[in-house]
Amino acid sequence: MTEAAPYTEADLALIKRMLPHRYPFLLVDKVIDIVPMESGVGIKCVTSNEPHFEGHFPQEPVMPGVLIVEAMAQTAAVITGISKNLIDKDMSVYFMSMDGVKFRRKVVPGDVLRMELTLKRGGGKVWKFEGRALVDGELACEAQLTAMMATAK
């Protein structure tokens, strides 16, 4: 088993060393409270200049639900990357499925999205997380996410 990297949080620079995503599709600004092989909290500061707001209800911008789930998945990938010490490695975490997705409130520019992810199964190639996304302590989204580790091409 690979020893976990010695990090309890990941800033944007460290996230970019683990995830292939870049603007405009990198949807997590930092990950805090990382407990390898257990959990972590992703933070996304939602701003009005993000490109999806131009076309997603321009008069009343709302962050698309699929992007909220993607931000949760990216948070899970960072937790996996820290847990398996995938920093600067030729390995990626690919989204496989989402179950039980429910949206409870709108996420709008100015909100800080807090994504709490808990590992339910992992350690090998397939990882399953339970996640909640909150704004000001209010539930915005919940989902179970499954991902697979694979060599990047």
Secondary structure, 3 states (H helix, E strand, C coil): CCCCCCCCCECHHHHHHHCCCCCCCCCCCEEEEEECCCEEEEEEECCCCCHHHHCCCCCCCCCCHHHHHHHHHHHHHHHHHHHCCCCCCCEEEEEEEEEEEEECCCCCCCCEEEEEEEEEECCCCEEEEEEEEEECCEEEEEEEEEEEEEECC
